[in-house]
């Protein structure tokens, strides 16, 4: 990959945005950056893997699978690049991935080791600010969530249930869950959940299969 292409690529990554060309040249010259292309169907990260590198989906689509702590249900979603893969897992109490990432199409991946990331943050002010902004934005959103007004209405409860568990708001979402488990999680009866799901299916908003709800969220 040419230096010009590397610079253009790094400028799309939130951690490098705003850096001058001279700083980018120095960062590229002294940083071990991994650029790889993976075919569709390759598992890149398994839930529970130790997070030692920051992975960045430059281009392509990945399938992200996330399971409930009690394994009662799991969510499968298709995400598109550009996207940072769980940057919050590099630091803190639990430095392991909580999601499984599998390539859906051919994907271009950039990887930066934690050691290199810390070194870049120590050397370049803009990089350090970008890293802090990325992590603190996620922390603030998580802290603000419990203080939002309660969700009313069964439809809104179900939408909030899936949105709050998604990595991105767009793309196909598949929730593998029984109607009883969904009803229990949102505090509604199984009958009301079934009625709402079938109303959405009649409207063409979702597809229902046994213990499977599929949304195709375009925007």
Residue frames as a rotation matrix with the C-alpha (Angstrom) as fourth column:
UNK 1
0.577 0.816 0.000 0.00
0.816 -0.577 0.000 0.00
0.000 0.000 -1.000 0.00
UNK 2
-0.143 -0.657 0.741 1.44
0.598 -0.654 -0.464 3.40
0.789 0.376 0.486 -1.01
UNK 3
-0.823 -0.233 -0.517 2.09
0.562 -0.463 -0.685 6.15
-0.080 -0.855 0.513 1.53
UNK 4
-0.835 0.542 0.091 -0.69
-0.485 -0.804 0.344 8.26
0.260 0.244 0.934 -0.01
UNK 5
-0.043 0.847 -0.530 -3.21
-0.152 0.518 0.841 5.46
0.987 0.117 0.107 0.36
UNK 6
-0.317 -0.133 -0.939 -2.09
0.828 0.444 -0.342 4.83
0.463 -0.886 -0.031 3.96
UNK 7
-0.988 -0.066 -0.137 -2.52
0.124 -0.873 -0.472 8.52
-0.089 -0.483 0.871 4.82
UNK 8
-0.522 0.852 -0.035 -6.01
-0.635 -0.361 0.683 8.62
0.569 0.379 0.730 3.27
UNK 9
-0.007 0.492 -0.871 -6.94
0.273 0.838 0.472 5.44
0.962 -0.234 -0.140 5.11
UNK 10
-0.592 -0.299 -0.749 -5.72
0.779 0.029 -0.627 6.69
0.209 -0.954 0.216 8.48
UNK 11
-0.968 0.224 0.111 -7.64
-0.237 -0.964 -0.123 9.94
0.079 -0.146 0.986 8.07
UNK 12
-0.141 0.962 -0.236 -10.89
-0.407 0.161 0.899 7.94
0.903 0.223 0.368 7.93
UNK 13
-0.093 0.019 -0.996 -10.08
0.718 0.694 -0.053 6.38
0.690 -0.719 -0.078 11.30
UNK 14
0.806 0.525 0.272 -11.47
0.225 -0.698 0.680 8.48
0.547 -0.487 -0.681 14.19
UNK 15
0.686 -0.568 -0.455 -8.26
0.582 0.052 0.811 8.10
-0.437 -0.822 0.366 16.17
UNK 16
-0.357 -0.907 0.224 -6.17
0.850 -0.216 0.480 9.81
-0.386 0.362 0.848 13.45
UNK 17
0.350 0.566 0.746 -8.58
0.836 -0.548 0.023 12.52
0.422 0.616 -0.665 12.32
UNK 18
0.997 0.061 0.047 -7.20
0.041 -0.937 0.347 16.04
0.066 -0.344 -0.937 12.61
UNK 19
0.384 -0.923 -0.018 -3.54
0.406 0.152 0.901 14.98
-0.829 -0.353 0.433 12.59
UNK 20
0.451 -0.315 -0.835 -1.21
-0.700 -0.706 -0.111 16.93
-0.554 0.634 -0.539 10.33
UNK 21
0.893 -0.148 -0.424 0.50
-0.259 0.601 -0.756 15.29
0.367 0.785 0.499 7.37
UNK 22
-0.082 -0.994 0.075 3.88
-0.634 -0.006 -0.774 15.52
0.769 -0.111 -0.629 9.08
UNK 23
-0.249 0.064 0.966 2.50
-0.908 0.333 -0.256 13.82
-0.338 -0.941 -0.024 12.20
UNK 24
0.797 0.582 0.163 0.91
-0.467 0.764 -0.445 11.11
-0.384 0.278 0.881 10.05
UNK 25
0.565 -0.672 -0.479 4.21
-0.403 0.282 -0.871 10.57
0.720 0.685 -0.112 8.23
UNK 26
-0.435 -0.750 0.498 6.01
-0.803 0.074 -0.591 10.16
0.406 -0.657 -0.635 11.55
UNK 27
0.089 0.559 0.824 3.29
-0.817 0.514 -0.260 7.86
-0.569 -0.650 0.503 12.90
UNK 28
0.931 0.272 -0.244 3.41
-0.366 0.694 -0.620 5.63
0.001 0.667 0.745 9.80
UNK 29
0.282 -0.916 -0.287 7.20
-0.505 0.113 -0.856 5.51
0.816 0.386 -0.431 9.81
UNK 30
-0.682 -0.650 0.334 7.47
-0.571 0.188 -0.799 4.44
0.457 -0.736 -0.499 13.46
UNK 31
-0.152 0.716 0.682 4.29
-0.832 0.281 -0.479 2.44
-0.534 -0.640 0.552 14.06
UNK 32
-0.988 -0.107 0.111 3.62
-0.048 0.895 0.444 -1.21
-0.147 0.433 -0.889 13.26
UNK 33
-0.170 0.962 -0.213 0.32
-0.831 -0.256 -0.494 -1.16
-0.530 0.094 0.843 11.40
UNK 34
-0.755 -0.048 0.654 -1.32
0.154 0.956 0.248 -4.37
-0.637 0.288 -0.715 10.23
UNK 35
-0.157 0.695 -0.702 -3.28
-0.908 -0.381 -0.173 -4.26
-0.387 0.610 0.691 6.96
UNK 36
-0.887 -0.108 0.449 -5.05
-0.002 0.973 0.230 -7.48
-0.462 0.203 -0.864 5.96
UNK 37
-0.299 0.824 -0.482 -7.81
-0.931 -0.140 0.338 -8.58
0.211 0.550 0.808 3.60
UNK 38
-0.786 0.115 0.608 -10.04
-0.222 0.865 -0.450 -11.43
-0.577 -0.488 -0.654 4.76
UNK 39
-0.806 0.544 -0.234 -12.48
-0.064 0.313 0.948 -13.49
0.588 0.779 -0.217 2.71
UNK 40
-0.018 0.901 0.433 -16.09
-0.877 -0.222 0.426 -13.83
0.480 -0.372 0.795 3.74
UNK 41
0.746 0.452 -0.488 -16.86
-0.186 0.846 0.499 -16.42
0.639 -0.281 0.716 6.41
UNK 42
-0.224 -0.889 -0.399 -13.68
0.392 0.292 -0.872 -15.97
0.893 -0.351 0.283 8.48
UNK 43
0.827 0.434 -0.356 -14.04
0.478 -0.209 0.853 -15.63
0.296 -0.876 -0.381 12.25
UNK 44
0.087 -0.817 0.571 -11.75
0.063 -0.567 -0.821 -12.80
0.994 0.108 0.002 13.34
UNK 45
-0.722 -0.244 0.647 -12.75
-0.580 -0.298 -0.759 -12.48
0.377 -0.923 0.074 16.98
UNK 46
-0.194 0.639 -0.745 -14.49
0.460 0.729 0.506 -14.89
0.866 -0.245 -0.435 19.33
UNK 47
0.542 0.453 0.707 -16.41
-0.442 -0.562 0.699 -13.58
0.714 -0.692 -0.104 22.33
UNK 48
0.976 -0.214 0.046 -14.10
0.049 0.419 0.907 -13.96
-0.213 -0.882 0.419 25.31
UNK 49
0.383 -0.883 0.272 -10.87
0.802 0.171 -0.572 -13.46
0.459 0.437 0.774 23.33
UNK 50
0.147 -0.437 -0.887 -8.35
0.709 -0.579 0.403 -11.20
-0.690 -0.688 0.224 25.04
UNK 51
0.920 0.236 0.313 -8.29
0.387 -0.674 -0.629 -7.75
0.062 0.700 -0.712 23.40
UNK 52
0.167 -0.952 -0.256 -4.66
0.659 -0.085 0.747 -7.00
-0.733 -0.294 0.613 22.54
UNK 53
-0.853 -0.415 0.316 -5.17
0.501 -0.482 0.719 -5.00
-0.146 0.771 0.620 19.33
UNK 54
-0.141 0.801 -0.581 -7.51
-0.250 -0.597 -0.762 -2.28
-0.958 0.038 0.285 18.15
UNK 55
-0.618 0.020 0.786 -9.21
0.673 0.530 0.516 -3.64
-0.406 0.848 -0.341 15.04
UNK 56
-0.307 0.465 -0.830 -10.69
-0.395 -0.856 -0.333 -1.32
-0.866 0.226 0.447 12.45
UNK 57
0.011 0.422 0.906 -13.06
0.759 0.586 -0.282 -2.52
-0.651 0.691 -0.314 9.73
UNK 58
-0.722 -0.389 -0.573 -11.96
-0.037 -0.804 0.593 -0.34
-0.691 0.449 0.566 6.84
UNK 59
-0.342 0.608 -0.717 -14.29
-0.939 -0.190 0.287 -1.76
0.039 0.771 0.636 4.19
UNK 60
-0.709 0.181 -0.682 -16.67
-0.059 0.948 0.313 -4.68
0.703 0.262 -0.662 3.80
UNK 61
0.248 0.863 0.440 -19.36
-0.765 -0.104 0.635 -6.21
0.594 -0.494 0.635 5.99
UNK 62
-0.856 -0.491 -0.165 -19.10
-0.254 0.676 -0.692 -8.30
0.451 -0.550 -0.703 9.14
UNK 63
0.302 0.884 -0.356 -21.56
0.050 0.358 0.932 -10.40
0.952 -0.300 0.064 11.13
UNK 64
-0.686 -0.452 0.571 -21.55
-0.507 -0.266 -0.820 -9.51
0.522 -0.851 -0.046 14.82
UNK 65
0.158 0.710 -0.687 -23.04
0.189 0.661 0.726 -12.01
0.969 -0.244 -0.029 17.27
UNK 66
-0.691 -0.306 0.655 -23.78
-0.524 -0.413 -0.745 -11.09
0.499 -0.858 0.125 20.89
UNK 67
-0.191 0.592 -0.783 -25.32
0.408 0.773 0.485 -13.40
0.893 -0.226 -0.390 23.49
UNK 68
0.569 0.453 0.687 -27.16
-0.498 -0.475 0.726 -12.63
0.655 -0.755 -0.044 26.71
UNK 69
-0.323 -0.762 0.562 -25.23
-0.914 0.096 -0.395 -13.43
0.247 -0.641 -0.727 29.90
UNK 70
-0.155 0.349 0.924 -27.60
-0.587 0.720 -0.370 -16.31
-0.794 -0.600 0.093 30.64
UNK 71
-0.952 -0.306 0.007 -27.54
-0.153 0.495 0.855 -17.52
-0.265 0.813 -0.518 26.98
UNK 72
-0.224 0.955 0.196 -31.31
0.323 0.263 -0.909 -17.13
-0.920 -0.140 -0.367 26.82
UNK 73
0.859 0.456 0.230 -31.09
0.370 -0.245 -0.896 -15.23
-0.352 0.855 -0.380 23.51
UNK 74
-0.277 -0.949 -0.152 -28.58
0.543 -0.285 0.789 -13.79
-0.792 0.136 0.595 21.08
UNK 75
0.707 0.440 -0.553 -28.45
-0.105 -0.709 -0.697 -11.04
-0.699 0.551 -0.455 18.50
UNK 76
-0.185 -0.710 0.679 -26.90
0.797 0.295 0.526 -11.35
-0.574 0.639 0.511 15.06
UNK 77
0.730 0.411 -0.546 -26.34
0.070 -0.840 -0.538 -8.15
-0.680 0.355 -0.642 13.08
UNK 78
0.267 -0.613 0.744 -24.60
0.963 0.134 -0.235 -7.19
0.044 0.779 0.626 9.87
UNK 79
0.612 -0.163 -0.774 -22.37
0.171 -0.928 0.331 -4.11
-0.772 -0.335 -0.540 10.15
UNK 80
0.726 -0.339 0.599 -20.45
0.620 -0.055 -0.783 -2.19
0.298 0.939 0.170 7.50
UNK 81
-0.182 -0.871 -0.456 -17.13
0.904 -0.331 0.272 -0.39
-0.388 -0.363 0.847 7.51
UNK 82
-0.369 -0.929 0.006 -15.65
-0.063 0.018 -0.998 1.96
0.927 -0.369 -0.065 8.43
UNK 83
0.735 0.640 0.224 -16.05
-0.321 0.037 0.947 0.85
0.598 -0.767 0.232 12.05
UNK 84
-0.451 -0.800 0.395 -13.88
-0.757 0.108 -0.645 0.50
0.474 -0.590 -0.654 15.17
UNK 85
0.195 0.490 -0.850 -14.41
0.028 0.863 0.504 -2.89
0.980 -0.122 0.155 16.82
UNK 86
0.829 0.334 -0.449 -15.07
0.416 0.169 0.893 -2.49
0.374 -0.927 0.002 20.55
UNK 87
0.009 -0.879 0.477 -12.36
0.027 -0.476 -0.879 0.09
1.000 0.021 0.020 21.41
UNK 88
0.358 0.205 0.911 -13.60
-0.819 -0.399 0.411 0.13
0.448 -0.894 0.025 25.03
UNK 89
0.996 0.070 -0.063 -12.35
-0.038 0.908 0.417 -3.43
0.086 -0.413 0.907 25.55
UNK 90
0.312 -0.950 -0.001 -8.66
0.203 0.067 -0.977 -2.49
0.928 0.305 0.214 25.25
UNK 91
-0.715 -0.548 0.433 -8.60
-0.225 -0.406 -0.886 -1.00
0.661 -0.731 0.167 28.74
UNK 92
0.023 0.778 0.628 -10.43
-0.893 -0.267 0.363 -1.27
0.450 -0.569 0.688 32.03
UNK 93
0.000 0.056 0.998 -11.54
-0.849 0.528 -0.030 -4.10
-0.529 -0.848 0.048 34.28
UNK 94
0.324 0.221 0.920 -12.44
0.163 0.945 -0.284 -6.64
-0.932 0.242 0.270 31.60
UNK 95
-0.123 -0.490 -0.863 -10.14
-0.774 -0.497 0.393 -6.56
-0.622 0.716 -0.318 28.56
UNK 96
-0.776 -0.018 0.631 -11.91
0.297 0.871 0.391 -9.24
-0.557 0.491 -0.670 26.53
UNK 97
-0.847 0.503 -0.173 -14.29
-0.401 -0.390 0.829 -9.00
0.349 0.771 0.532 23.59
UNK 98
-0.567 0.736 0.369 -17.99
-0.249 0.273 -0.929 -9.39
-0.785 -0.619 0.029 24.39
UNK 99
0.589 0.726 -0.355 -19.01
-0.562 0.053 -0.825 -10.00
-0.580 0.685 0.440 20.77
UNK 100
-0.076 -0.557 0.827 -18.01
0.449 0.721 0.527 -12.42
-0.890 0.412 0.195 18.03
UNK 101
0.285 0.073 -0.956 -16.95
-0.643 -0.724 -0.247 -10.89
-0.710 0.685 -0.160 14.71
UNK 102
-0.129 -0.246 0.961 -17.09
0.510 0.814 0.277 -12.91
-0.850 0.526 0.021 11.47
UNK 103
-0.797 -0.184 -0.575 -16.50
-0.340 -0.651 0.679 -11.55
-0.499 0.737 0.456 7.98
UNK 104
0.217 0.939 0.266 -19.68
0.040 0.263 -0.964 -11.49
-0.975 0.220 0.019 5.88
UNK 105
0.993 -0.083 0.080 -18.04
0.074 -0.078 -0.994 -10.27
0.089 0.994 -0.071 2.69
UNK 106
0.125 -0.990 0.063 -14.41
0.845 0.073 -0.530 -9.66
0.521 0.120 0.845 1.79
UNK 107
0.958 0.237 -0.158 -13.13
0.283 -0.724 0.629 -7.24
0.035 -0.648 -0.761 4.47
UNK 108
0.059 -0.934 0.352 -10.15
0.263 -0.326 -0.908 -4.94
0.963 0.146 0.227 4.80
UNK 109
0.876 0.215 -0.431 -8.89
0.441 0.002 0.898 -4.81
0.194 -0.977 -0.093 8.39
UNK 110
0.061 -0.847 0.528 -6.40
-0.235 -0.527 -0.817 -2.46
0.970 -0.074 -0.231 10.03
UNK 111
0.780 0.150 -0.607 -4.95
0.504 0.422 0.753 -3.57
0.370 -0.894 0.254 13.37
UNK 112
0.057 -0.740 0.671 -2.87
-0.409 -0.630 -0.660 -1.61
0.911 -0.237 -0.338 15.90
UNK 113
-0.156 -0.163 -0.974 -1.47
0.666 0.711 -0.226 -3.31
0.729 -0.684 -0.002 18.99
UNK 114
0.829 0.482 -0.283 -2.31
0.510 -0.446 0.735 -1.92
0.229 -0.754 -0.616 22.41
UNK 115
0.156 -0.872 -0.465 1.37
0.775 -0.184 0.604 -1.13
-0.612 -0.455 0.647 22.95
UNK 116
-0.674 -0.383 0.632 1.54
0.724 -0.513 0.461 0.92
0.147 0.768 0.623 19.74
UNK 117
0.245 0.867 0.435 -1.76
0.606 -0.487 0.629 2.62
0.757 0.109 -0.644 20.59
UNK 118
0.765 -0.017 -0.644 -0.47
0.597 -0.356 0.719 3.76
-0.242 -0.934 -0.263 23.98
UNK 119
-0.289 -0.952 -0.100 2.77
0.776 -0.294 0.557 4.98
-0.560 0.083 0.824 22.41
UNK 120
-0.474 0.196 0.858 0.87
0.685 -0.530 0.500 7.02
0.553 0.825 0.117 19.79
UNK 121
0.628 0.778 0.007 -1.34
0.560 -0.458 0.690 8.51
0.540 -0.430 -0.724 22.50
UNK 122
0.474 -0.541 -0.695 1.76
0.676 -0.282 0.681 9.54
-0.564 -0.792 0.232 24.50
UNK 123
-0.526 -0.831 0.182 3.43
0.723 -0.324 0.610 11.15
-0.448 0.452 0.772 21.48
UNK 124
-0.808 0.271 0.523 0.60
0.294 -0.584 0.757 12.89
0.511 0.765 0.392 19.61
UNK 125
-0.884 0.463 -0.064 -1.84
-0.185 -0.473 -0.861 15.19
-0.429 -0.750 0.504 21.43
UNK 126
-0.290 0.826 -0.484 -4.56
-0.956 -0.224 0.189 14.92
0.048 0.518 0.854 18.77
UNK 127
-0.341 0.118 -0.933 -4.40
-0.208 0.958 0.197 11.13
0.917 0.261 -0.303 18.76
UNK 128
-0.916 -0.048 -0.397 -4.67
0.362 0.322 -0.875 11.09
0.170 -0.946 -0.278 22.58
UNK 129
-0.696 0.705 -0.138 -7.67
-0.538 -0.639 -0.550 13.47
-0.476 -0.309 0.824 22.51
UNK 130
-0.205 0.620 -0.757 -9.38
-0.853 0.267 0.449 11.38
0.480 0.738 0.474 19.81
UNK 131
-0.567 -0.069 -0.821 -8.86
0.157 0.969 -0.190 8.21
0.809 -0.237 -0.538 21.85
UNK 132
-0.945 0.219 -0.243 -10.23
0.213 -0.154 -0.965 9.84
-0.249 -0.963 0.099 25.00
UNK 133
-0.518 0.791 -0.325 -13.22
-0.822 -0.566 -0.066 11.24
-0.236 0.232 0.943 23.09
UNK 134
-0.303 0.374 -0.876 -14.01
-0.507 0.716 0.481 7.79
0.807 0.590 -0.027 21.67
UNK 135
-0.654 -0.031 -0.756 -13.90
0.466 0.771 -0.434 6.10
0.597 -0.636 -0.490 25.08
UNK 136
-0.915 0.290 -0.281 -15.62
0.112 -0.486 -0.867 8.84
-0.388 -0.824 0.412 27.09
UNK 137
-0.525 0.769 -0.364 -18.45
-0.829 -0.365 0.424 9.20
0.193 0.524 0.829 24.54
UNK 138
-0.242 0.411 -0.879 -19.30
-0.045 0.900 0.434 5.53
0.969 0.145 -0.199 25.03
UNK 139
-0.759 -0.095 -0.644 -19.03
0.607 0.256 -0.752 5.86
0.237 -0.962 -0.137 28.82
UNK 140
-0.890 0.434 -0.139 -21.30
-0.342 -0.837 -0.428 8.92
-0.302 -0.333 0.893 28.86
UNK 141
-0.338 0.794 -0.505 -23.95
-0.727 0.120 0.676 7.26
0.597 0.595 0.537 26.72
UNK 142
-0.320 0.166 -0.933 -23.94
0.358 0.933 0.043 4.20
0.877 -0.320 -0.358 28.99
UNK 143
-0.867 -0.060 -0.495 -24.17
0.495 -0.227 -0.839 6.38
-0.062 -0.972 0.226 32.10
UNK 144
-0.802 0.579 -0.147 -27.01
-0.585 -0.811 -0.006 8.50
-0.122 0.081 0.989 30.67
UNK 145
-0.648 0.544 -0.533 -29.13
-0.174 0.575 0.799 5.53
0.742 0.611 -0.278 29.58
UNK 146
-0.562 0.473 -0.678 -30.66
0.781 0.573 -0.248 4.63
0.272 -0.669 -0.692 33.01
UNK 147
-0.638 0.250 -0.728 -31.80
0.351 -0.747 -0.564 8.23
-0.685 -0.616 0.389 33.50
UNK 148
-0.929 0.361 -0.081 -33.87
-0.228 -0.385 0.894 8.48
0.291 0.849 0.440 30.34
UNK 149
-0.222 0.927 0.304 -37.69
-0.952 -0.138 -0.274 8.55
-0.212 -0.350 0.913 30.63
UNK 150
-0.467 0.077 0.881 -39.23
-0.092 0.987 -0.134 5.07
-0.879 -0.143 -0.454 30.84
UNK 151
-0.926 0.137 -0.352 -40.30
-0.345 0.073 0.936 3.56
0.154 0.988 -0.021 27.54
UNK 152
-0.321 0.902 0.287 -44.09
-0.432 0.130 -0.892 3.25
-0.842 -0.411 0.349 27.25
UNK 153
0.534 0.639 -0.554 -46.08
-0.801 0.171 -0.574 0.99
-0.272 0.750 0.603 24.93
UNK 154
0.587 -0.277 0.760 -45.24
0.068 0.953 0.295 -2.55
-0.807 -0.121 0.579 23.92
UNK 155
0.857 -0.260 0.446 -43.99
0.481 0.087 -0.873 -1.58
0.188 0.962 0.199 20.45
UNK 156
0.602 -0.646 0.469 -41.59
-0.521 -0.763 -0.382 1.03
0.605 -0.015 -0.796 21.81
UNK 157
0.532 -0.395 0.749 -40.42
-0.664 0.354 0.659 -1.39
-0.525 -0.848 -0.074 24.50
UNK 158
0.710 -0.230 0.665 -39.55
0.417 0.899 -0.134 -4.00
-0.567 0.372 0.735 21.91
UNK 159
0.777 -0.443 0.447 -37.75
0.260 -0.421 -0.869 -1.47
0.574 0.791 -0.212 19.69
UNK 160
0.548 -0.577 0.606 -35.77
-0.792 -0.590 0.155 -0.18
0.268 -0.565 -0.780 22.67
UNK 161
0.701 -0.247 0.669 -34.89
-0.244 0.799 0.551 -3.74
-0.670 -0.549 0.500 23.68
UNK 162
0.656 -0.460 0.599 -33.19
0.730 0.587 -0.349 -4.50
-0.192 0.666 0.721 20.37
UNK 163
0.724 -0.388 0.571 -31.71
0.077 -0.776 -0.626 -1.03
0.686 0.497 -0.531 19.72
UNK 164
0.693 -0.440 0.571 -29.99
-0.721 -0.414 0.555 -0.94
-0.008 -0.797 -0.604 23.09
UNK 165
0.511 -0.480 0.713 -28.23
-0.031 0.819 0.574 -4.21
-0.859 -0.316 0.404 22.25
UNK 166
0.857 -0.146 0.494 -27.11
0.515 0.199 -0.834 -3.34
0.023 0.969 0.246 18.71
UNK 167
-0.112 -0.969 -0.218 -23.61
0.810 -0.216 0.545 -2.28
-0.576 -0.116 0.809 17.79
UNK 168
-0.988 -0.119 -0.100 -24.88
0.036 -0.802 0.596 -0.03
-0.151 0.585 0.797 14.98
UNK 169
-0.339 0.933 -0.123 -28.38
-0.336 -0.242 -0.910 1.32
-0.879 -0.267 0.395 14.22
UNK 170
0.289 0.438 -0.851 -28.46
-0.935 -0.061 -0.349 0.16
-0.205 0.897 0.392 10.59
UNK 171
-0.647 -0.532 -0.545 -28.18
-0.687 0.718 0.115 -3.13
0.330 0.449 -0.830 8.75
UNK 172
0.151 0.720 -0.677 -29.96
-0.275 0.689 0.671 -6.46
0.949 0.085 0.302 9.10
UNK 173
-0.545 -0.233 0.806 -30.74
-0.834 0.049 -0.550 -7.52
0.089 -0.971 -0.221 12.68
UNK 174
0.043 0.532 -0.846 -31.70
-0.183 0.836 0.517 -11.05
0.982 0.133 0.133 13.71
UNK 175
-0.334 -0.059 0.941 -32.88
-0.936 -0.100 -0.338 -11.63
0.114 -0.993 -0.022 17.27
UNK 176
-0.318 0.156 -0.935 -32.89
-0.060 0.981 0.184 -15.31
0.946 0.114 -0.303 18.24
UNK 177
-0.920 0.111 0.377 -35.29
-0.392 -0.182 -0.902 -15.42
-0.032 -0.977 0.211 21.18
UNK 178
-0.594 0.796 -0.119 -38.49
0.772 0.605 0.194 -17.11
0.226 0.023 -0.974 22.28
UNK 179
-0.091 0.655 0.750 -41.60
0.101 -0.743 0.661 -14.97
0.991 0.136 0.002 22.60
UNK 180
0.785 0.373 -0.494 -41.76
0.487 0.120 0.865 -15.85
0.382 -0.920 -0.088 26.29
UNK 181
-0.046 -0.887 -0.459 -38.17
0.978 -0.134 0.159 -14.69
-0.203 -0.442 0.874 26.86
UNK 182
-0.677 -0.143 0.722 -38.86
0.439 -0.866 0.240 -11.44
0.591 0.480 0.648 25.00
UNK 183
0.345 0.896 0.278 -42.05
0.153 -0.346 0.926 -10.90
0.926 -0.277 -0.257 26.99
UNK 184
0.630 -0.162 -0.759 -40.22
0.774 0.200 0.600 -11.48
0.055 -0.966 0.252 30.28
UNK 185
-0.381 -0.921 -0.075 -37.43
0.921 -0.385 0.048 -9.07
-0.073 -0.051 0.996 29.35
UNK 186
-0.786 0.113 0.608 -39.77
0.127 -0.933 0.338 -6.19
0.606 0.342 0.718 28.50
UNK 187
-0.917 0.396 -0.044 -42.35
0.003 -0.105 -0.994 -6.85
-0.398 -0.912 0.095 31.22
UNK 188
-0.262 0.852 -0.453 -45.26
-0.964 -0.249 0.089 -7.78
-0.037 0.460 0.887 28.93
UNK 189
0.285 0.440 0.851 -47.37
-0.381 0.867 -0.321 -10.87
-0.879 -0.233 0.415 28.38
UNK 190
-0.681 -0.536 0.499 -46.43
0.169 0.547 0.820 -13.43
-0.712 0.643 -0.282 25.76
UNK 191
0.081 0.817 0.572 -49.82
0.900 0.186 -0.394 -12.93
-0.428 0.546 -0.720 24.08
UNK 192
0.804 0.221 -0.551 -49.30
0.077 -0.959 -0.273 -9.19
-0.589 0.177 -0.788 23.67
UNK 193
-0.188 -0.944 -0.271 -45.79
-0.439 -0.167 0.883 -9.72
-0.879 0.285 -0.383 22.32
UNK 194
-0.567 0.032 0.823 -47.09
0.569 0.738 0.363 -12.24
-0.596 0.674 -0.436 19.79
UNK 195
0.509 0.845 0.164 -49.83
0.742 -0.334 -0.581 -9.85
-0.437 0.417 -0.797 18.65
UNK 196
0.609 -0.332 -0.721 -47.39
-0.314 -0.935 0.165 -6.97
-0.728 0.127 -0.673 18.20
UNK 197
-0.491 -0.857 0.159 -44.90
-0.224 0.301 0.927 -9.09
-0.842 0.419 -0.339 16.26
UNK 198
-0.365 0.417 0.833 -47.57
0.814 0.578 0.067 -10.38
-0.453 0.702 -0.550 13.92
UNK 199
0.751 0.567 -0.339 -48.84
0.360 -0.781 -0.510 -6.81
-0.553 0.261 -0.791 13.33
UNK 200
0.177 -0.781 -0.599 -45.32
-0.566 -0.579 0.587 -5.81
-0.805 0.235 -0.544 12.30
UNK 201
-0.661 -0.406 0.631 -45.03
0.197 0.717 0.668 -8.85
-0.724 0.566 -0.394 10.07
UNK 202
0.212 0.836 0.506 -48.31
0.858 0.089 -0.506 -7.96
-0.468 0.542 -0.698 8.34
UNK 203
0.847 0.062 -0.528 -46.90
-0.063 -0.975 -0.215 -4.46
-0.528 0.216 -0.822 7.75
UNK 204
0.823 -0.551 0.138 -43.78
0.361 0.319 -0.876 -5.93
0.439 0.771 0.462 6.18
UNK 205
0.649 -0.569 0.505 -41.48
-0.692 -0.717 0.081 -4.53
0.316 -0.402 -0.859 8.86
UNK 206
-0.250 -0.707 0.661 -40.12
-0.858 0.478 0.186 -7.86
-0.448 -0.521 -0.727 10.10
UNK 207
0.056 0.234 -0.971 -39.95
-0.586 0.794 0.158 -11.53
0.808 0.560 0.182 9.19
UNK 208
0.167 0.098 0.981 -40.93
-0.949 0.285 0.133 -14.12
-0.266 -0.954 0.141 11.78
UNK 209
0.014 -0.133 -0.991 -39.63
-0.338 0.932 -0.130 -17.66
0.941 0.337 -0.032 12.06
UNK 210
0.763 0.291 -0.577 -39.52
0.364 0.543 0.756 -20.03
0.534 -0.787 0.308 15.00
UNK 211
0.642 -0.460 -0.614 -37.69
0.605 -0.188 0.774 -18.19
-0.471 -0.868 0.158 17.81
UNK 212
-0.527 -0.823 0.213 -36.30
0.774 -0.361 0.521 -15.74
-0.351 0.439 0.827 15.24
UNK 213
0.696 0.646 -0.314 -37.18
0.462 -0.738 -0.492 -12.11
-0.550 0.197 -0.812 14.46
UNK 214
-0.327 -0.823 0.465 -35.49
0.906 -0.134 0.401 -10.42
-0.268 0.552 0.790 11.49
UNK 215
0.682 0.391 -0.618 -35.37
0.209 -0.914 -0.347 -6.69
-0.701 0.108 -0.705 10.88
UNK 216
-0.038 -0.714 0.699 -33.75
0.995 -0.094 -0.042 -5.04
0.096 0.694 0.714 7.86
UNK 217
0.556 0.202 -0.806 -32.94
0.488 -0.865 0.119 -1.57
-0.673 -0.459 -0.579 9.16
UNK 218
0.359 -0.389 0.848 -32.05
0.878 -0.169 -0.449 0.63
0.318 0.905 0.281 6.21
UNK 219
-0.321 -0.452 0.832 -31.71
0.164 -0.892 -0.421 3.88
0.933 0.001 0.361 8.13
